[in-house]
């Protein structure tokens, strides 16, 4: 016998269905289902000592001082990189493209080890405005795009600044990579990361570029664009890297000399990560302390040393700090027709001095042993001794080479004469940009 009649049975099942539907409805209301994906965010900028897919260079459009060839420095860098890392060279226009293809070894181009592309640019400082490769939370590569104001010599609306600022976006378009941008001004030569979330920058540079931002606001942008968790703020860079428009410096002999369109203190002139827990920091040799430039560098570097001694790595441990000497001050002469001379003769000097237009001037080379490039199998560093120069310079070159050999035992140390680039305001690191290999 059926317990329920057919009519009662239908009513029962209808009630049960209503109850079940009610439970589903209220369950959906109390625990809403969110099927949206996690927003894309940057999680990491690789360190320079991580595996690299390529090194980017810009074919030099001009020499900064007559008789000192930027092209020859670039060719030395390419020669040193060829056994170790693919190279991408960009040329600002079709004429420079033809020149680069004619001067770079054909065999390297044919093998694909060197790729030459046309990308508009004004100068060769690819480190500062070139592509900053970062990794997002999807395991994909992106390019972090900072704003640019010609190192504080102009503003972001200037035609020169705009061309340079667009360089990384043009590279991103060529590579099909997304871009993450900010209005904050910052150059690659003032940022050192250890690949584990720690960033070093220079307070005088970053605050000078962004006077309307607080440190906390800048740190938030560094975190958003680079994925860093900790920012170490060093105070000032080397004295001969001060802005040229601040006025000439006094030399040991009492004469005056100008800096050479310098950045006001980029970190890659004096403090570098060599692994995630070791920092290489510049020091002044005691024999140089009669030089007023060296004395000021000594004060600044020891102040930065004190900051680094109190800093912690990503694991909360103190950093291992290794000291490397700075070169003795190198002074050259420029005259009308030299590209740097022609530019700095137009500046308004904040110390009230008047530029001696039409007359030769003393200039201080932006010389540093710490402005080296780390690549897959080699370290490209600078040497300064030339035939006829004091043997103490050769001895310091050799001391630096020994320090680098000790710090990078698995990489070949290649010492290059890059004084031509130093007379333009930078070094080997400034004219190169590494492209990490996506892990």
C-alpha positions in Angstrom: 0.0 0.0 0.0 1.2 3.5 -0.8 1.8 5.7 2.2 0.7 8.8 0.3 -1.9 9.2 -2.3 -0.8 10.6 -5.6 -2.1 14.2 -4.9 -0.5 14.3 -1.5 2.7 12.8 -3.0 2.9 15.6 -5.6 2.3 18.2 -2.9 5.1 16.7 -0.7 7.7 16.8 -3.5 6.7 20.3 -4.5 7.4 21.4 -0.9 10.7 19.6 -0.8 11.7 21.3 -4.1 10.9 24.7 -2.7 13.0 24.0 0.4 16.0 22.9 -1.7 15.7 25.9 -4.0 15.4 28.2 -0.9 18.6 26.7 0.5 20.5 27.2 -2.7 19.3 30.8 -3.0 20.3 31.8 0.6 23.6 29.9 0.2 24.4 31.9 -2.9 23.5 35.1 -1.1 25.6 34.4 2.0 28.7 33.2 0.1 28.8 35.0 -3.3 30.9 33.2 -5.9 33.7 35.3 -7.4 35.1 33.9 -10.5 37.2 36.9 -11.4 41.0 36.3 -11.8 43.6 37.9 -9.5 44.6 41.3 -10.9 48.0 41.4 -12.6 50.7 42.8 -10.4 54.5 42.9 -10.6 56.2 40.5 -8.2 59.9 40.8 -9.0 62.7 42.5 -10.9 65.5 40.1 -11.4 69.0 41.0 -10.2 71.7 41.7 -12.8 73.6 38.6 -11.7 70.6 36.3 -12.6 70.5 34.5 -15.9 70.2 36.9 -18.9 68.5 36.5 -22.3 70.3 39.5 -23.8 72.1 42.8 -23.2 70.8 46.0 -24.9 73.1 48.7 -26.3 72.5 51.9 -28.3 74.8 52.7 -31.2 76.6 56.0 -30.2 75.3 58.9 -32.2 78.1 61.2 -31.1 81.4 61.4 -29.3 81.5 63.6 -26.2 85.1 64.7 -26.5 87.2 64.9 -29.7 89.7 62.0 -29.9 87.7 59.7 -27.5 85.5 57.3 -29.5 82.3 56.0 -28.0 82.0 53.6 -31.0 85.2 51.9 -30.0 84.0 51.4 -26.5 80.8 49.9 -27.8 82.7 47.6 -30.1 84.9 46.4 -27.1 81.7 45.7 -25.1 80.2 43.7 -28.0 83.5 41.7 -28.4 83.5 40.9 -24.7 79.8 39.9 -24.7 79.8 37.7 -27.8 81.0 34.4 -26.1 78.5 34.8 -23.3 75.3 36.7 -24.0 73.1 37.7 -27.0 73.2 41.4 -27.9 70.5 43.7 -29.1 71.8 47.0 -30.5 69.5 49.8 -31.4 70.2 52.7 -33.8 68.4 56.0 -33.6 67.9 56.4 -37.4 68.6 54.7 -40.7 72.0 56.3 -41.1 73.2 55.0 -37.7 71.6 51.7 -38.5 73.8 51.4 -41.6 76.9 52.4 -39.7 76.3 49.9 -36.9 75.8 47.1 -39.4 79.0 48.0 -41.1 81.1 48.2 -38.0 79.7 45.2 -36.0 81.3 41.9 -37.1 79.2 40.4 -39.9 79.6 36.9 -38.5 78.0 38.0 -35.2 75.0 39.4 -37.1 74.6 36.4 -39.4 74.7 34.0 -36.4 72.0 36.0 -34.7 74.2 36.6 -31.7 73.9 40.4 -32.5 70.5 41.8 -33.6 70.4 45.4 -34.8 67.2 47.4 -34.7 66.1 50.9 -35.4 64.6 52.6 -32.4 64.6 56.5 -32.0 66.8 57.8 -29.2 68.9 60.9 -28.5 71.9 59.4 -26.7 73.4 56.1 -25.7 72.4 55.9 -22.0 70.1 52.9 -22.3 70.5 52.0 -18.6 68.5 55.1 -17.6 65.6 55.1 -19.9 65.8 51.7 -21.5 63.5 48.6 -21.0 63.2 47.6 -17.3 62.1 44.0 -17.4 60.0 42.7 -14.6 57.9 39.6 -13.8 54.2 39.6 -12.9 52.2 37.1 -10.8 51.2 35.2 -13.9 54.9 34.4 -14.6 55.0 36.7 -17.5 57.4 39.4 -18.5 56.5 43.1 -18.5 58.3 46.4 -18.9 58.2 49.0 -16.1 58.1 52.5 -17.5 59.2 55.4 -15.4 59.0 59.0 -16.4 62.1 61.0 -17.6 63.2 64.6 -17.4 66.7 64.5 -18.9 68.3 63.7 -15.5 67.0 67.0 -14.0 68.4 69.2 -16.8 65.0 69.8 -18.4 61.4 68.6 -17.8 59.2 65.8 -19.0 57.6 67.9 -21.8 60.9 68.7 -23.5 61.3 67.1 -26.9 64.6 65.4 -25.9 63.0 64.0 -22.7 60.0 62.7 -24.7 62.1 60.8 -27.2 64.1 59.2 -24.5 61.0 58.4 -22.3 59.3 56.6 -25.2 62.3 54.4 -25.9 61.3 51.6 -23.5 57.7 51.7 -24.8 58.9 51.3 -28.3 61.0 48.3 -27.3 58.0 46.8 -25.5 56.0 47.2 -28.7 58.7 45.4 -30.7 58.8 42.6 -28.2 55.0 42.4 -27.7 55.3 43.0 -24.0 52.8 44.8 -21.8 53.9 48.0 -20.1 53.3 49.2 -16.5 53.8 53.0 -16.2 54.1 55.7 -13.6 54.4 59.5 -13.7 57.2 59.2 -11.2 60.6 60.2 -12.6 63.4 57.7 -12.0 66.4 56.4 -14.0 67.7 52.8 -14.1 71.2 54.0 -13.1 69.9 55.0 -9.7 68.2 51.7 -8.9 70.0 48.6 -7.6 67.9 45.5 -6.8 69.1 42.2 -5.3 66.3 40.1 -7.0 64.8 39.2 -3.6 62.8 42.4 -2.9 65.5 44.8 -1.8 66.1 48.1 -3.7 68.9 50.7 -3.1 68.4 54.2 -4.4 69.9 57.7 -3.7 67.9 60.2 -1.8 69.4 63.2 -3.5 68.5 61.8 -6.9 65.0 60.5 -6.3 63.8 63.4 -4.2 65.4 65.9 -6.6 63.5 64.3 -9.5 60.2 64.1 -7.6 60.0 67.1 -5.2 56.3 66.7 -4.8 56.4 63.1 -3.6 57.2 61.8 -0.1 59.5 58.8 0.3 56.5 56.7 1.3 54.8 57.6 -2.0 57.9 56.8 -4.0 58.3 53.5 -2.2 54.8 52.6 -3.1 55.5 53.2 -6.7 58.8 51.2 -6.6 56.8 48.3 -5.0 54.1 48.6 -7.7 56.5 48.7 -10.7 59.4 46.6 -9.4 57.8 44.3 -6.9 60.2 45.3 -4.1 59.5 45.1 -0.4 62.3 47.1 1.1 64.0 50.4 0.0 67.4 51.4 1.3 67.9 55.2 0.9 71.5 56.2 0.6 72.2 60.0 0.9 74.4 61.2 -1.9 76.5 59.9 -4.8 80.0 60.8 -5.7 81.0 64.5 -5.8 82.0 64.5 -9.5 78.5 63.1 -10.3 76.8 66.3 -9.0 74.7 68.2 -11.4 76.8 70.3 -13.8 74.6 73.4 -13.3 75.5 73.5 -9.6 78.8 75.0 -10.6 82.5 73.9 -11.2 84.5 72.0 -8.5 87.8 73.0 -7.0 90.7 70.8 -8.0 93.8 69.9 -5.9 95.8 72.6 -7.7 93.2 75.3 -7.0 91.9 75.4 -10.5 88.2 74.8 -11.3 86.7 72.0 -13.3 83.2 71.2 -14.6 81.3 67.9 -14.2 80.1 66.4 -17.5 76.3 66.5 -17.7 76.2 64.2 -14.7 73.2 62.8 -12.9 73.6 64.2 -9.4 74.5 60.9 -7.8 73.4 57.7 -9.5 74.0 54.6 -7.3 75.7 52.6 -10.0 78.8 54.8 -9.6 79.3 53.8 -6.0 77.1 50.9 -4.6 76.3 47.6 -6.2 74.7 44.3 -5.3 77.0 41.4 -6.2 74.7 38.8 -4.7 71.5 39.0 -2.6 73.4 39.6 0.6 76.6 41.3 -0.5 77.0 45.0 -1.4 80.1 46.5 -3.0 80.6 50.1 -1.8 83.1 52.6 -3.0 85.8 54.0 -0.7 88.5 56.7 -1.1 92.1 55.7 -0.9 93.9 57.6 1.9 96.6 58.7 -0.6 94.0 60.8 -2.4 92.8 62.8 0.6 94.8 65.9 -0.4 92.3 66.2 -3.3 89.2 68.2 -2.2 87.0 66.1 -4.5 88.3 62.9 -2.9 87.8 64.4 0.6 84.1 65.1 -0.1 83.7 61.6 -1.6 85.2 60.2 1.6 82.6 62.0 3.7 79.7 60.9 1.5 80.8 57.3 1.2 81.3 56.9 4.9 77.9 58.3 5.5 76.4 55.8 3.1 78.5 53.0 4.8 76.9 53.8 8.1 73.4 53.5 6.5 74.3 50.2 4.9 75.7 48.8 8.2 72.3 49.3 9.7 70.4 47.9 6.8 69.0 44.3 6.6 68.6 41.9 3.8 65.4 40.0 2.8 66.0 37.5 5.7 66.5 40.2 8.3 70.3 39.7 8.4 73.0 42.4 8.0 74.6 42.8 4.6 78.1 41.7 3.9 79.8 45.0 2.7 82.9 44.9 0.6 84.8 48.1 -0.2 86.3 49.0 -3.6 88.5 52.0 -4.3 87.5 54.9 -6.4 89.9 56.1 -9.1 91.9 59.2 -8.5 90.3 62.3 -10.0 90.7 62.3 -13.8 90.7 65.7 -15.4 90.5 66.5 -19.2 90.1 69.5 -21.4 87.1 70.4 -23.5 86.6 73.1 -26.1 83.9 74.5 -28.4 82.8 71.8 -30.7 82.9 69.0 -28.1 79.3 68.0 -27.6 79.4 68.2 -23.8 81.1 71.6 -23.9 78.5 72.9 -26.3 75.7 71.8 -24.0 77.1 72.9 -20.6 78.0 76.3 -22.1 74.2 77.0 -22.3 73.4 76.2 -18.6 72.6 78.7 -15.9 74.9 78.1 -13.0 73.3 78.1 -9.6 76.5 79.2 -7.8 76.4 82.4 -9.7 79.5 81.6 -11.8 79.7 82.4 -15.5 80.7 79.8 -18.0 83.8 81.0 -20.0 82.2 80.6 -23.4 84.6 80.2 -26.3 87.5 79.2 -24.0 88.8 75.7 -23.1 87.7 74.3 -19.8 88.8 71.6 -17.3 86.3 68.8 -17.0 86.2 65.9 -14.5 85.6 62.5 -16.0 82.7 60.5 -14.4 85.2 57.7 -13.5 84.3 54.8 -11.3 85.4 51.2 -10.9 81.9 50.3 -9.7 80.1 51.2 -13.0 80.6 47.6 -14.3 78.2 45.3 -16.1 77.4 41.8 -14.9 76.6 39.3 -17.6 76.1 35.5 -17.9 79.7 34.6 -18.2 81.7 37.8 -17.8 82.0 41.0 -15.8 82.8 44.1 -18.0 84.7 46.5 -15.8 86.7 49.6 -16.4 90.5 50.2 -16.3 92.2 53.6 -16.4 95.9 53.3 -16.9 97.3 54.4 -20.3 100.9 54.4 -21.5 102.7 57.3 -19.9 100.3 57.6 -17.0 101.4 57.0 -13.4 102.0 53.4 -12.5 99.9 53.8 -9.3 96.9 53.9 -11.6 97.8 50.6 -13.1 98.3 49.2 -9.6 94.7 50.3 -8.6 93.3 48.8 -11.8 94.9 45.5 -10.8 93.6 45.8 -7.3 90.1 46.2 -8.6 90.4 43.3 -11.0 91.5 41.1 -8.1 88.5 42.2 -6.0 86.1 41.4 -8.9 87.8 38.1 -9.5 87.2 37.2 -5.8 83.6 38.3 -5.9 82.7 36.6 -9.2 84.8 33.5 -9.4 82.7 31.8 -12.1 82.8 34.8 -14.5 85.6 36.1 -16.6 86.7 39.7 -15.7 87.2 41.9 -18.8 88.8 45.3 -18.1 87.9 47.9 -20.8 89.1 51.4 -21.3 85.8 53.4 -21.4 87.2 56.8 -20.7 85.4 58.2 -23.8 82.1 57.3 -22.1 83.2 58.7 -18.8 83.7 62.1 -20.5 80.0 62.0 -21.3 78.9 61.5 -17.7 78.6 57.7 -17.3 80.3 54.4 -17.7 79.9 50.8 -19.0 76.9 50.1 -16.9 75.2 53.3 -18.0 75.3 52.4 -21.7 74.0 48.8 -21.3 70.8 47.2 -20.1 70.4 43.5 -19.2 67.3 41.6 -20.2 66.7 38.8 -17.7 65.9 35.3 -18.8 62.3 34.5 -17.7 62.5 31.7 -15.2 
